[in-house]
Amino acid sequence: MDDRTIYVSGPIGNGGKCSPEQQIINVQAGEEIYGKLIAKGYAPFLPHLSYYPDKRWREEHSYHFDHATWLAIDKQWVKNCKYFYYMLPEIYGESKGAKMELNWARDMGKRIFTDLKDVPSKHSI
């Protein structure tokens, strides 16, 4: 089976600039793309899903990882995924981290998608 890994990049908290309500909206937008990519036959990596344990850890005072730590983790996942999906800022909102991830993906020569209709199904990739 060929590599169907795809990294989904988009706003979560924008380095602490988003309200808690906006963070939930951002996470849910990422989850929708995640589900649609699975339905197309991909194995997506969605950093938005780290929102839930990160929130719990902060509330329980277990762990506190800064934005730079999360970006370092994300860079490894961008490197290891074959494809890259970028959630466009004009639709989903600005994200400093997502812009960095997009630049990494370009530098690494990843195939980049910005619209689900352009992502081929598993049968035609």
C-alpha positions as CSV (number, residue, x, y, z in Angstrom):
1,M,0.0,0.0,0.0
2,D,1.3,3.4,-0.9
3,D,1.9,6.2,1.6
4,R,-1.4,8.1,2.3
5,T,-0.2,10.3,5.1
6,I,-1.2,13.9,5.0
7,Y,-0.5,16.7,7.5
8,V,-3.4,19.1,8.1
9,S,-2.2,22.6,8.9
10,G,-4.4,25.4,10.2
11,P,-5.1,27.7,13.1
12,I,-5.7,26.4,16.6
13,G,-4.8,29.1,19.1
14,N,-2.5,31.2,17.0
15,G,0.2,31.3,19.6
16,G,-2.2,32.2,22.4
17,K,-3.9,35.0,20.5
18,C,-7.3,33.2,20.0
19,S,-10.1,33.2,22.6
20,P,-11.1,29.8,24.1
21,E,-14.3,29.9,22.0
22,Q,-12.3,30.6,18.8
23,Q,-9.9,27.7,19.6
24,I,-12.9,25.3,19.8
25,I,-14.2,26.6,16.4
26,N,-10.7,26.2,14.9
27,V,-10.3,22.6,16.3
28,Q,-13.8,21.7,15.0
29,A,-12.9,23.0,11.5
30,G,-9.8,20.9,11.5
31,E,-11.8,17.9,12.6
32,E,-14.1,18.3,9.7
33,I,-11.2,18.2,7.2
34,Y,-9.7,15.3,9.1
35,G,-12.9,13.3,8.6
36,K,-13.2,14.1,5.0
37,L,-9.6,13.1,4.3
38,I,-10.1,9.8,6.1
39,A,-13.2,9.3,3.9
40,K,-11.0,9.9,0.8
41,G,-8.7,7.1,2.0
42,Y,-5.9,9.1,3.7
43,A,-4.2,8.7,7.0
44,P,-4.2,12.3,8.2
45,F,-2.2,13.8,11.1
46,L,-4.2,16.7,12.7
47,P,-2.3,18.7,15.3
48,H,-5.6,20.2,16.3
49,L,-6.3,17.0,18.3
50,S,-3.5,18.0,20.7
51,Y,-5.9,20.7,21.9
52,Y,-7.8,18.4,24.2
53,P,-4.9,16.9,26.2
54,D,-3.1,20.2,26.2
55,K,-6.1,21.9,27.8
56,R,-6.5,19.1,30.4
57,W,-2.8,19.2,31.3
58,R,-2.9,23.0,31.8
59,E,-6.0,22.7,34.0
60,E,-4.4,19.9,36.0
61,H,-1.0,21.7,36.1
62,S,0.5,18.4,34.8
63,Y,2.4,19.8,31.8
64,H,2.8,23.1,30.0
65,F,4.3,23.0,26.5
66,D,5.0,26.3,24.8
67,H,4.2,27.2,21.2
68,A,7.8,26.5,20.1
69,T,7.7,23.0,21.5
70,W,4.4,22.2,19.6
71,L,6.0,23.6,16.4
72,A,9.1,21.4,16.9
73,I,6.8,18.4,17.2
74,D,4.7,19.5,14.2
75,K,7.8,19.9,12.0
76,Q,8.7,16.3,12.5
77,W,5.1,15.3,11.4
78,V,5.3,17.6,8.4
79,K,8.6,15.8,7.5
80,N,7.1,12.4,7.9
81,C,3.8,12.9,6.0
82,K,3.8,12.5,2.2
83,Y,1.2,15.2,1.6
84,F,0.2,18.5,3.1
85,Y,-3.2,20.2,3.5
86,Y,-3.2,23.9,4.3
87,M,-6.3,25.5,5.8
88,L,-6.4,28.8,3.9
89,P,-6.3,31.9,6.2
90,E,-9.0,33.7,4.3
91,I,-11.4,30.9,5.2
92,Y,-10.2,29.6,8.5
93,G,-8.3,32.5,10.0
94,E,-4.7,33.5,10.4
95,S,-2.1,31.3,12.0
96,K,1.6,32.1,12.4
97,G,2.4,28.4,13.0
98,A,0.5,27.2,10.0
99,K,2.4,29.7,7.8
100,M,5.6,28.2,9.2
101,E,4.4,24.7,8.5
102,L,3.4,25.7,4.9
103,N,7.0,27.0,4.4
104,W,8.5,23.8,5.7
105,A,6.2,21.7,3.4
106,R,7.3,23.8,0.4
107,D,11.0,23.5,1.4
108,M,10.6,19.7,1.8
109,G,8.9,19.4,-1.6
110,K,5.6,18.2,-0.3
111,R,2.5,18.0,-2.5
112,I,0.3,20.8,-1.0
113,F,-3.5,21.0,-1.2
114,T,-5.7,23.9,-0.1
115,D,-9.1,22.6,-1.2
116,L,-10.7,19.3,-0.4
117,K,-12.1,19.0,-4.0
118,D,-8.5,19.0,-5.3
119,V,-7.4,16.1,-3.0
120,P,-7.7,13.0,-5.2
121,S,-9.4,10.0,-3.7
122,K,-7.3,7.0,-2.7
123,H,-8.2,5.4,-6.1
124,S,-6.7,8.1,-8.2
125,I,-3.6,9.2,-6.4
